[in-house]
Amino acid sequence: MPTLHGSSEVIVTLEDSPGGTARTITPYLREIGGVGVKLITQQTNPFGSTSKANTPTGITETPDIDFGGFFDTTADSGIKAVFTITASDSAVNSVGRELVVTLATGTTFTIHVHLTEFMIYPKGDALTEFKAKVVQMGAGAWS
């Protein structure tokens, strides 16, 4: 029988500003997009081929990572403090933010990202929610 894991075993940290303090945001998250590395290939089948062929380009990427959950204004560590886009985020020479996602097995994905979106969604007769998005700055890696 395989060993299965759930969300209670995940730890997510993100710097609260470019080059800032790493904050654990796990308690505020209800969803996170997939994390990992994707190989970029180019279709290379010539005329007359009867099947598709792809060749690696030597480039990898990490798709955009989306976050969502309940909006929280806890000073220094809540969602508002961590996901607010600052002047340092939008600077041409931004150093980005380090994102670390640790899974149940101790497997860790680390990547430098740019925070590109932070939206707050007030809801009638429900808790206020947020959504945020980061894009890769450099290569992500598993350890």
Secondary structure, DSSP 8 states (H G I E B T S, - for coil): ------GGG-EEEEESSTT--EEE-GGGEEEE-----EEEEEE---TT-SS--EEEEEEEE---EEEEEE----TTTSHHHHH---HHHHSTT---EEEEEE-TTS-EEEEEEEEEEEEEE--TTS--EEEEEEEESS--EE-
